[in-house]
Amino acid sequence: MKCGVFDSGIGGLSVAREILNAKLFDEIIYFGDTARVPYGNKNESTIIRYSLEALEFLKNFDIDFLIVACNSASSVAIEELKKEASFPVIGVIEAGVKAIENEKKDANILLTGTKRTINSQKYQHLLKQKGFKKIIPKATPLFVPLVEEGIVEGKIVDEVFDLYFHDIKKDEIDLIILGCTHYPFLEKSFKKHFKNAKLIHSGQAIVKMLKNDFSLKEKKESKIKLFASDNPEELRSRAKEWLNSSQV
Amino acid sequence: MKCGVFDSGIGGLSVAREILNAKLFDEIIYFGDTARVPYGNKNESTIIRYSLEALEFLKNFDIDFLIVACNSASSVAIEELKKEASFPVIGVIEAGVKAIENEKKDANILLTGTKRTINSQKYQHLLKQKGFKKIIPKATPLFVPLVEEGIVEGKIVDEVFDLYFHDIKKDEIDLIILGCTHYPFLEKSFKKHFKNAKLIHSGQAIVKMLKNDFSLKEKKESKIKLFASDNPEELRSRAKEWLNSSQV
């Protein structure tokens, strides 16, 4: 069984890592559209076109599942992808919301993401549909370049946390949605600043959904293949660092 | 007399600001290719194609000069632009190097820029041609998102300065080339950390070149028109903030 994982760039490796560690597929085919990253500043029709091209590319590998590990593509292209695919397509946004559906409806939810993700209202809409009432949306765009620079804890990160969250009662936050695939790499810092919060990680949410809704079981072995539309060396070097996998 | 200013995004406003303040043209036409920003991660042939498209767009306004206020385009597309234009084309890199040609050849030069600009070696090559020997190149990519977030001084910026420059003898730096159009917005912080250094600002270097090499004189009035390939509202709102101009 094979799974395609698609992201606009390298951030989706945080999702691929969880799927790889859960060993739910014999093989994962990761495609990062690094020649056209970021999608966040492109218009909807462009993102849909790029996403469909990624789907076509991944069809070459006879994949059985497609995971859309890109919040921009998840927010605008998921319906079109589902129409064009003859296999299940799962986006990080729906998986993230589904992962907390059994939490208390009056939980204080801190929703973090890029400006586009927060402004798209997609998470907020789905969370309200599930009955959640206390949602604090916070666009935290500096987290992306920090992670891309490999800066995930320490003074600079602490200062940026203070910048974004100074007006939030940190101890009262119950759930934090890491609404950008880069953010799980900041997990340690989130835990340091929000001691009582449960972190909702797109990759773990996807794994949970694959296990619960599709009854996928652990394989003996799981491999990953990496493809990028530009600068594949950079993707491979990040994957070596981030996947803790010797097989990259 | 009209001048076109072209950048991949909003950073070139720092260059447009200087040209506007110097009143060398009746009108400045600014074009930011915000739909396809950043150019830094695209391959050379793509950047050349995009730059030629920008030139074609600006030709609509019967411009008399083209200023390439984008380091990526300046490093790879300037020759092609010069071939296609029937008017002078000036890039920020050549202007920046020209601005310091009369400085002492043993000056300690700190060269800052994005990874692509530093790795392209274009500045280093031109500086060595002019006889400069002591060049310290430093890629400082986090400065771009900080400026885009409007964070140009304070604790976070100081920490990022320490991160990038902790191994540099700050008092011994004579010249700092701000090799990215976003960096002039960090001028105060550069001055705070490098007390003895002269800052080389692309916009000022362009103005100097226009005055010296093309004998342009101050007009009574100078206006600016702004165009963006995506999200023109964002460009206009930044221009209002950055240009200190009521006419935007």
Interface residues (C-beta under 8 A of the other chain):
Chain A: T34 A35 V37 N41 K42 N43 P141 L142 V144 P145 L146 E149 I151 K155 I156 E159 V160 L163 D230 N231
Chain B: T34 A35 V37 N41 K42 N43 T46 P141 L142 V144 P145 L146 E148 E149 I151 K155 I156 E159 V160 L163 D230 N231
